[in-house]
Amino acid sequence: MPTKPPGLLGLSDAFNYQNGTVSFSVDRQDGRRLAISLSIDQIGDFLASLFHLARMTEGEDMRLTGLSSSLPVVEIDQLGVGTGEDPDRTILIAKIGAFDLGLSIENSGLS
């Protein structure tokens, strides 16, 4: 079994370069920091990889093969709909493994 790396402390230094790229830093519990830069087109693949990790069963191995240029598709286990804090917004809740993702959208954007 691989050695578990230091845990996530938080994200910081987020920046949008206004040229199609963004960057942020991953702060670790051991005080070290990892700076990451990626194109906006890669954000979906990055998140899809994290969601895939959330769906994995214990002991299952995952090999990342790189970022794709197509629309990433994330399989979800359940989908819920609710009213947001503002009555003009709807909340979509996707359950992905043990992870719940809430998405807020203006009612006028629903189709």
Backbone atoms as SQL, in Angstrom:
CREATE TABLE atoms (id INTEGER PRIMARY KEY, chain TEXT, resi INTEGER, resn TEXT, atom TEXT, x REAL, y REAL, z REAL);
INSERT INTO atoms VALUES
  (1, 'A', 1, 'MET', 'N', 0.842, -1.174, 0.000),
  (2, 'A', 1, 'MET', 'CA', 0.000, 0.000, 0.000),
  (3, 'A', 1, 'MET', 'C', 0.891, 1.243, 0.000),
  (4, 'A', 2, 'PRO', 'N', 0.572, 2.240, -0.834),
  (5, 'A', 2, 'PRO', 'CA', 1.407, 3.443, -0.881),
  (6, 'A', 2, 'PRO', 'C', 1.320, 4.251, 0.416),
  (7, 'A', 3, 'THR', 'N', 2.373, 5.000, 0.687),
  (8, 'A', 3, 'THR', 'CA', 2.395, 5.877, 1.849),
  (9, 'A', 3, 'THR', 'C', 1.466, 7.061, 1.607),
  (10, 'A', 4, 'LYS', 'N', 0.651, 7.356, 2.590),
  (11, 'A', 4, 'LYS', 'CA', -0.294, 8.470, 2.474),
  (12, 'A', 4, 'LYS', 'C', 0.458, 9.793, 2.578),
  (13, 'A', 5, 'PRO', 'N', 0.282, 10.689, 1.583),
  (14, 'A', 5, 'PRO', 'CA', 0.965, 11.985, 1.629),
  (15, 'A', 5, 'PRO', 'C', 0.290, 12.925, 2.637),
  (16, 'A', 6, 'PRO', 'N', 0.928, 14.048, 2.944),
  (17, 'A', 6, 'PRO', 'CA', 0.328, 15.006, 3.874),
  (18, 'A', 6, 'PRO', 'C', -1.047, 15.457, 3.386),
  (19, 'A', 7, 'GLY', 'N', -1.922, 15.777, 4.331),
  (20, 'A', 7, 'GLY', 'CA', -3.289, 16.187, 4.002),
  (21, 'A', 7, 'GLY', 'C', -3.374, 17.607, 3.473),
  (22, 'A', 8, 'LEU', 'N', -4.525, 17.899, 2.898),
  (23, 'A', 8, 'LEU', 'CA', -4.825, 19.230, 2.363),
  (24, 'A', 8, 'LEU', 'C', -5.161, 20.178, 3.504),
  (25, 'A', 9, 'LEU', 'N', -4.513, 21.309, 3.518),
  (26, 'A', 9, 'LEU', 'CA', -4.832, 22.357, 4.481),
  (27, 'A', 9, 'LEU', 'C', -5.810, 23.337, 3.854),
  (28, 'A', 10, 'GLY', 'N', -5.590, 23.667, 2.587),
  (29, 'A', 10, 'GLY', 'CA', -6.483, 24.591, 1.898),
  (30, 'A', 10, 'GLY', 'C', -5.926, 24.989, 0.542),
  (31, 'A', 11, 'LEU', 'N', -6.693, 25.792, -0.151),
  (32, 'A', 11, 'LEU', 'CA', -6.277, 26.356, -1.434),
  (33, 'A', 11, 'LEU', 'C', -6.072, 27.850, -1.245),
  (34, 'A', 12, 'SER', 'N', -5.102, 28.412, -1.939),
  (35, 'A', 12, 'SER', 'CA', -4.824, 29.837, -1.814),
  (36, 'A', 12, 'SER', 'C', -4.266, 30.368, -3.134),
  (37, 'A', 13, 'ASP', 'N', -4.069, 31.660, -3.167),
  (38, 'A', 13, 'ASP', 'CA', -3.426, 32.351, -4.295),
  (39, 'A', 13, 'ASP', 'C', -4.113, 32.084, -5.631),
  (40, 'A', 14, 'ALA', 'N', -5.436, 31.975, -5.637),
  (41, 'A', 14, 'ALA', 'CA', -6.157, 31.752, -6.895),
  (42, 'A', 14, 'ALA', 'C', -6.060, 32.994, -7.770),
  (43, 'A', 15, 'PHE', 'N', -5.806, 32.772, -9.063),
  (44, 'A', 15, 'PHE', 'CA', -5.661, 33.900, -9.982),
  (45, 'A', 15, 'PHE', 'C', -6.120, 33.502, -11.372),
  (46, 'A', 16, 'ASN', 'N', -6.896, 34.365, -12.009),
  (47, 'A', 16, 'ASN', 'CA', -7.314, 34.202, -13.402),
  (48, 'A', 16, 'ASN', 'C', -6.488, 35.182, -14.229),
  (49, 'A', 17, 'TYR', 'N', -5.694, 34.662, -15.147),
  (50, 'A', 17, 'TYR', 'CA', -4.783, 35.496, -15.937),
  (51, 'A', 17, 'TYR', 'C', -5.464, 36.202, -17.096),
  (52, 'A', 18, 'GLN', 'N', -6.755, 35.952, -17.300),
  (53, 'A', 18, 'GLN', 'CA', -7.534, 36.576, -18.369),
  (54, 'A', 18, 'GLN', 'C', -6.997, 36.234, -19.764),
  (55, 'A', 19, 'ASN', 'N', -6.254, 35.139, -19.861),
  (56, 'A', 19, 'ASN', 'CA', -5.747, 34.686, -21.162),
  (57, 'A', 19, 'ASN', 'C', -6.088, 33.221, -21.390),
  (58, 'A', 20, 'GLY', 'N', -7.082, 32.722, -20.620),
  (59, 'A', 20, 'GLY', 'CA', -7.469, 31.327, -20.748),
  (60, 'A', 20, 'GLY', 'C', -6.780, 30.399, -19.764),
  (61, 'A', 21, 'THR', 'N', -5.994, 30.959, -18.838),
  (62, 'A', 21, 'THR', 'CA', -5.345, 30.126, -17.829),
  (63, 'A', 21, 'THR', 'C', -5.644, 30.658, -16.429),
  (64, 'A', 22, 'VAL', 'N', -5.618, 29.748, -15.469),
  (65, 'A', 22, 'VAL', 'CA', -5.804, 30.088, -14.064),
  (66, 'A', 22, 'VAL', 'C', -4.716, 29.388, -13.264),
  (67, 'A', 23, 'SER', 'N', -4.504, 29.835, -12.047),
  (68, 'A', 23, 'SER', 'CA', -3.552, 29.164, -11.171),
  (69, 'A', 23, 'SER', 'C', -4.060, 29.237, -9.735),
  (70, 'A', 24, 'PHE', 'N', -3.550, 28.329, -8.922),
  (71, 'A', 24, 'PHE', 'CA', -3.852, 28.323, -7.499),
  (72, 'A', 24, 'PHE', 'C', -2.759, 27.524, -6.801),
  (73, 'A', 25, 'SER', 'N', -2.701, 27.654, -5.492),
  (74, 'A', 25, 'SER', 'CA', -1.749, 26.888, -4.695),
  (75, 'A', 25, 'SER', 'C', -2.509, 25.923, -3.798),
  (76, 'A', 26, 'VAL', 'N', -1.942, 24.739, -3.636),
  (77, 'A', 26, 'VAL', 'CA', -2.468, 23.736, -2.722),
  (78, 'A', 26, 'VAL', 'C', -1.574, 23.773, -1.491),
  (79, 'A', 27, 'ASP', 'N', -2.152, 24.144, -0.351),
  (80, 'A', 27, 'ASP', 'CA', -1.405, 24.217, 0.896),
  (81, 'A', 27, 'ASP', 'C', -1.578, 22.907, 1.654),
  (82, 'A', 28, 'ARG', 'N', -0.456, 22.317, 2.054),
  (83, 'A', 28, 'ARG', 'CA', -0.472, 21.017, 2.733),
  (84, 'A', 28, 'ARG', 'C', -0.336, 21.197, 4.242),
  (85, 'A', 29, 'GLN', 'N', -0.746, 20.186, 4.978),
  (86, 'A', 29, 'GLN', 'CA', -0.671, 20.229, 6.438),
  (87, 'A', 29, 'GLN', 'C', 0.759, 20.260, 6.948),
  (88, 'A', 30, 'ASP', 'N', 1.708, 19.839, 6.140),
  (89, 'A', 30, 'ASP', 'CA', 3.106, 19.862, 6.576),
  (90, 'A', 30, 'ASP', 'C', 3.781, 21.201, 6.277),
  (91, 'A', 31, 'GLY', 'N', 3.001, 22.185, 5.830),
  (92, 'A', 31, 'GLY', 'CA', 3.532, 23.519, 5.568),
  (93, 'A', 31, 'GLY', 'C', 4.040, 23.741, 4.156),
  (94, 'A', 32, 'ARG', 'N', 4.128, 22.682, 3.354),
  (95, 'A', 32, 'ARG', 'CA', 4.599, 22.835, 1.980),
  (96, 'A', 32, 'ARG', 'C', 3.445, 23.279, 1.100),
  (97, 'A', 33, 'ARG', 'N', 3.781, 23.826, -0.051),
  (98, 'A', 33, 'ARG', 'CA', 2.785, 24.365, -0.975),
  (99, 'A', 33, 'ARG', 'C', 3.119, 23.915, -2.388),
  (100, 'A', 34, 'LEU', 'N', 2.079, 23.593, -3.143),
  (101, 'A', 34, 'LEU', 'CA', 2.229, 23.201, -4.538),
  (102, 'A', 34, 'LEU', 'C', 1.460, 24.201, -5.388),
  (103, 'A', 35, 'ALA', 'N', 2.144, 24.878, -6.305),
  (104, 'A', 35, 'ALA', 'CA', 1.489, 25.825, -7.207),
  (105, 'A', 35, 'ALA', 'C', 1.092, 25.097, -8.488),
  (106, 'A', 36, 'ILE', 'N', -0.142, 25.349, -8.946),
  (107, 'A', 36, 'ILE', 'CA', -0.676, 24.689, -10.144),
  (108, 'A', 36, 'ILE', 'C', -1.224, 25.748, -11.091),
  (109, 'A', 37, 'SER', 'N', -0.920, 25.586, -12.367),
  (110, 'A', 37, 'SER', 'CA', -1.470, 26.435, -13.412),
  (111, 'A', 37, 'SER', 'C', -2.090, 25.530, -14.465),
  (112, 'A', 38, 'LEU', 'N', -3.284, 25.867, -14.926),
  (113, 'A', 38, 'LEU', 'CA', -3.916, 25.073, -15.966),
  (114, 'A', 38, 'LEU', 'C', -4.818, 25.948, -16.807),
  (115, 'A', 39, 'SER', 'N', -5.110, 25.468, -18.015),
  (116, 'A', 39, 'SER', 'CA', -6.004, 26.228, -18.879),
  (117, 'A', 39, 'SER', 'C', -7.429, 26.028, -18.386),
  (118, 'A', 40, 'ILE', 'N', -8.277, 26.989, -18.655),
  (119, 'A', 40, 'ILE', 'CA', -9.678, 26.897, -18.252),
  (120, 'A', 40, 'ILE', 'C', -10.310, 25.654, -18.864),
  (121, 'A', 41, 'ASP', 'N', -9.894, 25.269, -20.071),
  (122, 'A', 41, 'ASP', 'CA', -10.416, 24.059, -20.713),
  (123, 'A', 41, 'ASP', 'C', -10.069, 22.803, -19.935),
  (124, 'A', 42, 'GLN', 'N', -9.023, 22.826, -19.119),
  (125, 'A', 42, 'GLN', 'CA', -8.594, 21.652, -18.361),
  (126, 'A', 42, 'GLN', 'C', -9.298, 21.518, -17.013),
  (127, 'A', 43, 'ILE', 'N', -10.004, 22.546, -16.565),
  (128, 'A', 43, 'ILE', 'CA', -10.638, 22.509, -15.249),
  (129, 'A', 43, 'ILE', 'C', -11.643, 21.364, -15.160),
  (130, 'A', 44, 'GLY', 'N', -12.433, 21.146, -16.196),
  (131, 'A', 44, 'GLY', 'CA', -13.421, 20.066, -16.185),
  (132, 'A', 44, 'GLY', 'C', -12.771, 18.710, -16.025),
  (133, 'A', 45, 'ASP', 'N', -11.674, 18.466, -16.734),
  (134, 'A', 45, 'ASP', 'CA', -10.962, 17.193, -16.615),
  (135, 'A', 45, 'ASP', 'C', -10.355, 17.034, -15.224),
  (136, 'A', 46, 'PHE', 'N', -9.820, 18.116, -14.685),
  (137, 'A', 46, 'PHE', 'CA', -9.241, 18.106, -13.344),
  (138, 'A', 46, 'PHE', 'C', -10.312, 17.713, -12.322),
  (139, 'A', 47, 'LEU', 'N', -11.476, 18.355, -12.404),
  (140, 'A', 47, 'LEU', 'CA', -12.561, 18.040, -11.479),
  (141, 'A', 47, 'LEU', 'C', -13.106, 16.636, -11.711),
  (142, 'A', 48, 'ALA', 'N', -13.225, 16.230, -12.976),
  (143, 'A', 48, 'ALA', 'CA', -13.711, 14.876, -13.270),
  (144, 'A', 48, 'ALA', 'C', -12.801, 13.825, -12.646),
  (145, 'A', 49, 'SER', 'N', -11.492, 14.067, -12.640),
  (146, 'A', 49, 'SER', 'CA', -10.550, 13.132, -12.013),
  (147, 'A', 49, 'SER', 'C', -10.785, 13.071, -10.506),
  (148, 'A', 50, 'LEU', 'N', -11.022, 14.219, -9.882),
  (149, 'A', 50, 'LEU', 'CA', -11.298, 14.229, -8.449),
  (150, 'A', 50, 'LEU', 'C', -12.614, 13.520, -8.139),
  (151, 'A', 51, 'PHE', 'N', -13.634, 13.730, -8.983),
  (152, 'A', 51, 'PHE', 'CA', -14.922, 13.057, -8.768),
  (153, 'A', 51, 'PHE', 'C', -14.768, 11.549, -8.960),
  (154, 'A', 52, 'HIS', 'N', -13.930, 11.150, -9.910),
  (155, 'A', 52, 'HIS', 'CA', -13.673, 9.722, -10.102),
  (156, 'A', 52, 'HIS', 'C', -13.066, 9.116, -8.835),
  (157, 'A', 53, 'LEU', 'N', -12.153, 9.845, -8.210),
  (158, 'A', 53, 'LEU', 'CA', -11.568, 9.385, -6.947),
  (159, 'A', 53, 'LEU', 'C', -12.641, 9.210, -5.879),
  (160, 'A', 54, 'ALA', 'N', -13.629, 10.126, -5.846),
  (161, 'A', 54, 'ALA', 'CA', -14.695, 10.047, -4.847),
  (162, 'A', 54, 'ALA', 'C', -15.563, 8.809, -5.044),
  (163, 'A', 55, 'ARG', 'N', -15.623, 8.275, -6.261),
  (164, 'A', 55, 'ARG', 'CA', -16.467, 7.121, -6.556),
  (165, 'A', 55, 'ARG', 'C', -15.726, 5.801, -6.397),
  (166, 'A', 56, 'MET', 'N', -14.415, 5.835, -6.259),
  (167, 'A', 56, 'MET', 'CA', -13.626, 4.606, -6.196),
  (168, 'A', 56, 'MET', 'C', -13.923, 3.843, -4.915),
  (169, 'A', 57, 'THR', 'N', -13.866, 2.526, -5.014),
  (170, 'A', 57, 'THR', 'CA', -13.989, 1.695, -3.819),
  (171, 'A', 57, 'THR', 'C', -12.617, 1.558, -3.189),
  (172, 'A', 58, 'GLU', 'N', -12.583, 1.232, -1.923),
  (173, 'A', 58, 'GLU', 'CA', -11.323, 1.112, -1.203),
  (174, 'A', 58, 'GLU', 'C', -10.421, 0.077, -1.869),
  (175, 'A', 59, 'GLY', 'N', -9.184, 0.442, -2.061),
  (176, 'A', 59, 'GLY', 'CA', -8.216, -0.463, -2.656),
  (177, 'A', 59, 'GLY', 'C', -8.172, -0.402, -4.172),
  (178, 'A', 60, 'GLU', 'N', -9.137, 0.254, -4.803),
  (179, 'A', 60, 'GLU', 'CA', -9.139, 0.355, -6.268),
  (180, 'A', 60, 'GLU', 'C', -8.035, 1.318, -6.694),
  (181, 'A', 61, 'ASP', 'N', -7.319, 0.953, -7.710),
  (182, 'A', 61, 'ASP', 'CA', -6.212, 1.772, -8.197),
  (183, 'A', 61, 'ASP', 'C', -6.725, 2.708, -9.283),
  (184, 'A', 62, 'MET', 'N', -6.156, 3.890, -9.370),
  (185, 'A', 62, 'MET', 'CA', -6.539, 4.845, -10.409),
  (186, 'A', 62, 'MET', 'C', -5.279, 5.339, -11.087),
  (187, 'A', 63, 'ARG', 'N', -5.260, 5.252, -12.373),
  (188, 'A', 63, 'ARG', 'CA', -4.144, 5.776, -13.154),
  (189, 'A', 63, 'ARG', 'C', -4.671, 6.936, -13.978),
  (190, 'A', 64, 'LEU', 'N', -4.118, 8.120, -13.740),
  (191, 'A', 64, 'LEU', 'CA', -4.509, 9.279, -14.535),
  (192, 'A', 64, 'LEU', 'C', -3.736, 9.226, -15.837),
  (193, 'A', 65, 'THR', 'N', -4.446, 9.338, -16.951),
  (194, 'A', 65, 'THR', 'CA', -3.798, 9.207, -18.249),
  (195, 'A', 65, 'THR', 'C', -3.626, 10.548, -18.940),
  (196, 'A', 66, 'GLY', 'N', -3.854, 11.623, -18.236),
  (197, 'A', 66, 'GLY', 'CA', -3.716, 12.930, -18.859),
  (198, 'A', 66, 'GLY', 'C', -5.065, 13.586, -19.024),
  (199, 'A', 67, 'LEU', 'N', -5.025, 14.832, -19.406),
  (200, 'A', 67, 'LEU', 'CA', -6.259, 15.595, -19.560),
  (201, 'A', 67, 'LEU', 'C', -6.755, 15.488, -20.989),
  (202, 'A', 68, 'SER', 'N', -8.047, 15.391, -21.130),
  (203, 'A', 68, 'SER', 'CA', -8.651, 15.231, -22.446),
  (204, 'A', 68, 'SER', 'C', -9.114, 16.580, -22.976),
  (205, 'A', 69, 'SER', 'N', -9.319, 16.662, -24.273),
  (206, 'A', 69, 'SER', 'CA', -9.795, 17.913, -24.860),
  (207, 'A', 69, 'SER', 'C', -11.297, 17.877, -25.108),
  (208, 'A', 70, 'SER', 'N', -11.958, 16.764, -24.782),
  (209, 'A', 70, 'SER', 'CA', -13.393, 16.665, -24.977),
  (210, 'A', 70, 'SER', 'C', -14.118, 17.002, -23.676),
  (211, 'A', 71, 'LEU', 'N', -15.424, 17.109, -23.759),
  (212, 'A', 71, 'LEU', 'CA', -16.231, 17.419, -22.584),
  (213, 'A', 71, 'LEU', 'C', -16.141, 16.280, -21.584),
  (214, 'A', 72, 'PRO', 'N', -15.654, 16.548, -20.359),
  (215, 'A', 72, 'PRO', 'CA', -15.569, 15.471, -19.371),
  (216, 'A', 72, 'PRO', 'C', -16.964, 15.107, -18.875),
  (217, 'A', 73, 'VAL', 'N', -17.226, 13.826, -18.752),
  (218, 'A', 73, 'VAL', 'CA', -18.510, 13.347, -18.259),
  (219, 'A', 73, 'VAL', 'C', -18.262, 12.686, -16.913),
  (220, 'A', 74, 'VAL', 'N', -18.996, 13.115, -15.913),
  (221, 'A', 74, 'VAL', 'CA', -18.866, 12.581, -14.575),
  (222, 'A', 74, 'VAL', 'C', -20.128, 11.800, -14.252),
  (223, 'A', 75, 'GLU', 'N', -19.965, 10.516, -13.932),
  (224, 'A', 75, 'GLU', 'CA', -21.117, 9.710, -13.535),
  (225, 'A', 75, 'GLU', 'C', -21.506, 10.080, -12.116),
  (226, 'A', 76, 'ILE', 'N', -22.806, 10.249, -11.893),
  (227, 'A', 76, 'ILE', 'CA', -23.306, 10.556, -10.560),
  (228, 'A', 76, 'ILE', 'C', -24.178, 9.408, -10.078),
  (229, 'A', 77, 'ASP', 'N', -24.322, 9.315, -8.761),
  (230, 'A', 77, 'ASP', 'CA', -25.116, 8.245, -8.170),
  (231, 'A', 77, 'ASP', 'C', -26.560, 8.671, -7.939),
  (232, 'A', 78, 'GLN', 'N', -26.771, 9.932, -7.585),
  (233, 'A', 78, 'GLN', 'CA', -28.111, 10.461, -7.345),
  (234, 'A', 78, 'GLN', 'C', -28.126, 11.932, -7.712),
  (235, 'A', 79, 'LEU', 'N', -29.322, 12.451, -8.017),
  (236, 'A', 79, 'LEU', 'CA', -29.488, 13.868, -8.340),
  (237, 'A', 79, 'LEU', 'C', -30.697, 14.391, -7.590),
  (238, 'A', 80, 'GLY', 'N', -30.528, 15.521, -6.921),
  (239, 'A', 80, 'GLY', 'CA', -31.620, 16.157, -6.201),
  (240, 'A', 80, 'GLY', 'C', -31.787, 17.592, -6.640),
  (241, 'A', 81, 'VAL', 'N', -32.973, 18.119, -6.442),
  (242, 'A', 81, 'VAL', 'CA', -33.279, 19.495, -6.792),
  (243, 'A', 81, 'VAL', 'C', -33.916, 20.159, -5.575),
  (244, 'A', 82, 'GLY', 'N', -33.496, 21.382, -5.274),
  (245, 'A', 82, 'GLY', 'CA', -34.063, 22.096, -4.133),
  (246, 'A', 82, 'GLY', 'C', -34.110, 23.584, -4.400),
  (247, 'A', 83, 'THR', 'N', -34.781, 24.283, -3.510),
  (248, 'A', 83, 'THR', 'CA', -34.890, 25.738, -3.601),
  (249, 'A', 83, 'THR', 'C', -33.680, 26.361, -2.921),
  (250, 'A', 84, 'GLY', 'N', -33.109, 27.370, -3.562),
  (251, 'A', 84, 'GLY', 'CA', -31.967, 28.059, -2.975),
  (252, 'A', 84, 'GLY', 'C', -32.411, 29.046, -1.906),
  (253, 'A', 85, 'GLU', 'N', -31.439, 29.698, -1.265),
  (254, 'A', 85, 'GLU', 'CA', -31.759, 30.714, -0.255),
  (255, 'A', 85, 'GLU', 'C', -32.546, 31.854, -0.874),
  (256, 'A', 86, 'ASP', 'N', -32.276, 32.134, -2.123),
  (257, 'A', 86, 'ASP', 'CA', -33.004, 33.140, -2.891),
  (258, 'A', 86, 'ASP', 'C', -34.070, 32.398, -3.698),
  (259, 'A', 87, 'PRO', 'N', -35.350, 32.801, -3.636),
  (260, 'A', 87, 'PRO', 'CA', -36.398, 32.066, -4.352),
  (261, 'A', 87, 'PRO', 'C', -36.233, 32.080, -5.874),
  (262, 'A', 88, 'ASP', 'N', -35.353, 32.929, -6.390),
  (263, 'A', 88, 'ASP', 'CA', -35.107, 32.983, -7.832),
  (264, 'A', 88, 'ASP', 'C', -33.980, 32.036, -8.256),
  (265, 'A', 89, 'ARG', 'N', -33.501, 31.194, -7.341),
  (266, 'A', 89, 'ARG', 'CA', -32.415, 30.263, -7.640),
  (267, 'A', 89, 'ARG', 'C', -32.848, 28.844, -7.291),
  (268, 'A', 90, 'THR', 'N', -32.317, 27.891, -8.040),
  (269, 'A', 90, 'THR', 'CA', -32.548, 26.471, -7.798),
  (270, 'A', 90, 'THR', 'C', -31.210, 25.820, -7.502),
  (271, 'A', 91, 'ILE', 'N', -31.215, 24.865, -6.577),
  (272, 'A', 91, 'ILE', 'CA', -30.007, 24.131, -6.220),
  (273, 'A', 91, 'ILE', 'C', -30.114, 22.717, -6.796),
  (274, 'A', 92, 'LEU', 'N', -29.110, 22.309, -7.546),
  (275, 'A', 92, 'LEU', 'CA', -28.996, 20.940, -8.038),
  (276, 'A', 92, 'LEU', 'C', -27.934, 20.263, -7.184),
  (277, 'A', 93, 'ILE', 'N', -28.261, 19.102, -6.644),
  (278, 'A', 93, 'ILE', 'CA', -27.324, 18.388, -5.779),
  (279, 'A', 93, 'ILE', 'C', -27.011, 17.047, -6.419),
  (280, 'A', 94, 'ALA', 'N', -25.741, 16.841, -6.733),
  (281, 'A', 94, 'ALA', 'CA', -25.290, 15.583, -7.334),
  (282, 'A', 94, 'ALA', 'C', -24.510, 14.809, -6.285),
  (283, 'A', 95, 'LYS', 'N', -24.894, 13.557, -6.057),
  (284, 'A', 95, 'LYS', 'CA', -24.158, 12.673, -5.144),
  (285, 'A', 95, 'LYS', 'C', -23.197, 11.836, -5.979),
  (286, 'A', 96, 'ILE', 'N', -21.919, 11.930, -5.643),
  (287, 'A', 96, 'ILE', 'CA', -20.863, 11.216, -6.354),
  (288, 'A', 96, 'ILE', 'C', -20.087, 10.442, -5.300),
  (289, 'A', 97, 'GLY', 'N', -20.354, 9.150, -5.182),
  (290, 'A', 97, 'GLY', 'CA', -19.746, 8.377, -4.104),
  (291, 'A', 97, 'GLY', 'C', -20.175, 8.956, -2.775),
  (292, 'A', 98, 'ALA', 'N', -19.219, 9.273, -1.908),
  (293, 'A', 98, 'ALA', 'CA', -19.520, 9.849, -0.604),
  (294, 'A', 98, 'ALA', 'C', -19.489, 11.368, -0.638),
  (295, 'A', 99, 'PHE', 'N', -19.437, 11.962, -1.821),
  (296, 'A', 99, 'PHE', 'CA', -19.282, 13.404, -2.002),
  (297, 'A', 99, 'PHE', 'C', -20.568, 13.986, -2.566),
  (298, 'A', 100, 'ASP', 'N', -21.045, 15.094, -2.000),
  (299, 'A', 100, 'ASP', 'CA', -22.219, 15.809, -2.519),
  (300, 'A', 100, 'ASP', 'C', -21.762, 17.140, -3.099),
  (301, 'A', 101, 'LEU', 'N', -22.180, 17.408, -4.334),
  (302, 'A', 101, 'LEU', 'CA', -21.832, 18.647, -5.021),
  (303, 'A', 101, 'LEU', 'C', -23.099, 19.448, -5.223),
  (304, 'A', 102, 'GLY', 'N', -23.133, 20.669, -4.697),
  (305, 'A', 102, 'GLY', 'CA', -24.279, 21.555, -4.877),
  (306, 'A', 102, 'GLY', 'C', -23.987, 22.589, -5.940),
  (307, 'A', 103, 'LEU', 'N', -24.910, 22.721, -6.883),
  (308, 'A', 103, 'LEU', 'CA', -24.784, 23.704, -7.959),
  (309, 'A', 103, 'LEU', 'C', -25.969, 24.651, -7.895),
  (310, 'A', 104, 'SER', 'N', -25.712, 25.945, -7.865),
  (311, 'A', 104, 'SER', 'CA', -26.769, 26.946, -7.796),
  (312, 'A', 104, 'SER', 'C', -26.941, 27.581, -9.171),
  (313, 'A', 105, 'ILE', 'N', -28.194, 27.730, -9.604),
  (314, 'A', 105, 'ILE', 'CA', -28.463, 28.340, -10.898),
  (315, 'A', 105, 'ILE', 'C', -29.702, 29.236, -10.788),
  (316, 'A', 106, 'GLU', 'N', -29.678, 30.373, -11.507),
  (317, 'A', 106, 'GLU', 'CA', -30.860, 31.213, -11.558),
  (318, 'A', 106, 'GLU', 'C', -31.963, 30.458, -12.268),
  (319, 'A', 107, 'ASN', 'N', -33.194, 30.597, -11.779),
  (320, 'A', 107, 'ASN', 'CA', -34.319, 29.893, -12.375),
  (321, 'A', 107, 'ASN', 'C', -34.463, 30.197, -13.847),
  (322, 'A', 108, 'SER', 'N', -34.095, 31.403, -14.280),
  (323, 'A', 108, 'SER', 'CA', -34.195, 31.759, -15.697),
  (324, 'A', 108, 'SER', 'C', -33.206, 30.959, -16.552),
  (325, 'A', 109, 'GLY', 'N', -32.185, 30.377, -15.914),
  (326, 'A', 109, 'GLY', 'CA', -31.198, 29.583, -16.655),
  (327, 'A', 109, 'GLY', 'C', -31.589, 28.125, -16.793),
  (328, 'A', 110, 'LEU', 'N', -32.690, 27.698, -16.173),
  (329, 'A', 110, 'LEU', 'CA', -33.131, 26.310, -16.294),
  (330, 'A', 110, 'LEU', 'C', -33.822, 26.113, -17.627),
  (331, 'A', 111, 'SER', 'N', -33.517, 25.030, -18.287),
  (332, 'A', 111, 'SER', 'CA', -34.224, 24.726, -19.551),
  (333, 'A', 111, 'SER', 'C', -34.418, 23.239, -19.686);
